């Protein structure tokens, strides 16, 4: 009974999101009249989840935490056991309940904020999916379940950033954000594989005990993938720049995604793994370094921002950086409480950002004089430390030119070998058509002509075989047989004609007589 | 009740009735021919539900001193062939509506041919088999020689001489076998019992004789010289029978010979497979080269019969099943293709693919059936050809491993010419000449639809046919274990 409830928690928002999506598809809830039912369903669904979580938390505090629950065994193959599972303890239930509450409030806020926006229903569909993703991550009992939520969150964030997909910029920003996040996902996948390989499973419970028995190199490898995923998701150096691009989405989504919830996913993951990471100095150093650099980045960058949302984001990054530093120092409880408090405070700030100018009477703070006088640092802060440019130069452009070259290779070499036309477009088919209309059948269209190396070989072979067939099989044996018979017939006819003449008849009779006489002797 | 004899006699009776009809009544002649062949088809179809096929065997003493007997029977190999023969005979008679001269003679010969073909598949005595085997040549010679195309005389003579040349080897092999057995009988069962005890060397030589005799008919590379000319020059209904049934007689005979001489086949297994693969590629590539549509289908028949030979050469259950399936599948597909192309030729008087274009606009129904038949020829999933090729491929893979990749290449080539034909016939700019081509009429639709229905239903529900052929195939493959 208890376990079933958690399945509801995990899958109800997913189901609601799909329901809303299908309704959009079939046109049940489009337009303004559809806003109310959409919002109501979403709120009820979030409330139910929240109630179940609260009840589970109360029960947990009173009796004991239920711990590891297997939700669904996906498949088994040999020793490999792929399961979806949840882990209910103080840490997970608190985070999940708080995040769910924040999401519930944001949803309530959005029913008004998004009113009469095109795509209201789409937005709520994504919020529901995102709630599901958050629950998958926070309640996860193993890394695989967390990864399901991790990916779902990535997808939602991509779709929310590209919310106004009819404008060109959001689509581009969303793609950039998504691809940056894939770097972290790659790390996550690597760790998943290594965990299955070396630990046998990815369960959080027992992760530390098993990881400790491994050699430091192996456990560092497992951990480094998770740490990479955490750094990317929590927008730490050097992957910070995606988060400012992500502000392209509607304000409530920015609030919960980047202000409150998703940015903490990395911190949450690190807190889950802290036991295994603690003995690994290298990992701790990496966390400390990234945290410190990002703290500096967030602080300096935040100083020079004139736009409220961006300034808040820089502040958020700095706070998350502090959490990273705390984790590297071993102050886990502090990091945990910081995360929860920061989530609440930041979502309030983010949601009120649009009305900031109404709420605040004093003019916005200007850049402090000490920073104004240090031109180099000021420029660096204004340019956000050129992180975007560096990544463009290091990664994006090389990949772009490589793909261009590969494309050209494909068109000029591979297509020729395979025999595909270099480019099929309206122009070529039009000229083709004109040619045919004028009576010039384009070569190769009707009588077989092989294109490409294999095609040419096939054609050559076919020509040889055709010759063979014509010369030897048909003329030589088929028709040849008839010819030979005709010729033989002619000879026989002539011999017959000769034989029927009297002189030869006499000759034969005489010869016969001689032979008979010979033998009778 | 002499059910099987009735099958053989019924078309002959129809032929006799046709002779007695005055020649001013071509419609009566046609009606009698249609009635007879439909009745035969119904009778053969009723065999499907017969629980015990062996109980139908008829045994009449004929010439006991020579060990000859009149024995007719049916088993898993012959039953699909009999149904195929009866169906295609009906189809070709339906397709003969354009025959307008010497109608009486034409239908007489058609029914005579049907009787002879059914006799080949029903005979259970080698002499009887040989008699029916040669009997098919007589009507075919006249059908090609009198109603054929431009080069019909040469084609008819060539066809008869060539296949007769093959038959000589068949006859010699039979006689040698008869001579070397103490039982002195021509009954297939008894002969097989005795022949299996012969030494491998002897079996090999006798089987070679059978291989040449049946290989000419199948045809197998390089003794296929009669086929392109005969197929092209024969009138379309006769082409249907030639490619649909006559070729199957060869492979059917080969199966019977393999049943008799297992050791000989075993020692020839690899050469047989090599011949099969060569036929497959050779026929496919030449089909690709042809611009004459009928020649294309003729060469593609060589390619498809290569699959049959490969299936036989595997000598295992899967491969043999594939061979028999392919015999049936190719019968339906080649029948449908010759039928459709024949109709097209009647309407346009050209068989050159370069003269056609954009037929899909003027004759959509025609396009539908032709495209389906061509795809079935390639072995598209959902058609009978797929089931057959898959079985042959699997059986071959078990026996030879990756060598059967050649089979896949053959399928690729067949796709090449099928697609080329589709492109040539149905796409392209609208041309003046093609605007007034008549689409399929009702009877033609029915005929094409029936053939397509058989092809597709075997492709989707192969279990029924597999059930029929399975006992025979298992019995045969047991000899080779």
Boltz contact constraints between the chains, C-beta under 6 A:
constraints:
  - contact:
      token1: [A, 436]
      token2: [B, 429]
      max_distance: 6.0
  - contact:
      token1: [A, 437]
      token2: [B, 429]
      max_distance: 6.0
  - contact:
      token1: [A, 446]
      token2: [B, 354]
      max_distance: 6.0
  - contact:
      token1: [A, 446]
      token2: [B, 424]
      max_distance: 6.0
  - contact:
      token1: [A, 448]
      token2: [B, 288]
      max_distance: 6.0
  - contact:
      token1: [A, 462]
      token2: [B, 285]
      max_distance: 6.0
  - contact:
      token1: [A, 462]
      token2: [B, 288]
      max_distance: 6.0
  - contact:
      token1: [A, 462]
      token2: [B, 289]
      max_distance: 6.0
  - contact:
      token1: [A, 465]
      token2: [B, 282]
      max_distance: 6.0
  - contact:
      token1: [A, 465]
      token2: [B, 285]
      max_distance: 6.0
  - contact:
      token1: [A, 465]
      token2: [B, 286]
      max_distance: 6.0
  - contact:
      token1: [A, 466]
      token2: [B, 289]
      max_distance: 6.0
  - contact:
      token1: [A, 469]
      token2: [B, 286]
      max_distance: 6.0
  - contact:
      token1: [A, 473]
      token2: [B, 222]
      max_distance: 6.0
  - contact:
      token1: [A, 473]
      token2: [B, 225]
      max_distance: 6.0
  - contact:
      token1: [A, 474]
      token2: [B, 225]
      max_distance: 6.0
  - contact:
      token1: [A, 477]
      token2: [B, 225]
      max_distance: 6.0
  - contact:
      token1: [A, 478]
      token2: [B, 158]
      max_distance: 6.0
  - contact:
      token1: [A, 478]
      token2: [B, 225]
      max_distance: 6.0
  - contact:
      token1: [A, 478]
      token2: [B, 226]
      max_distance: 6.0
  - contact:
      token1: [A, 481]
      token2: [B, 161]
      max_distance: 6.0
  - contact:
      token1: [A, 482]
      token2: [B, 157]
      max_distance: 6.0
  - contact:
      token1: [A, 482]
      token2: [B, 158]
      max_distance: 6.0
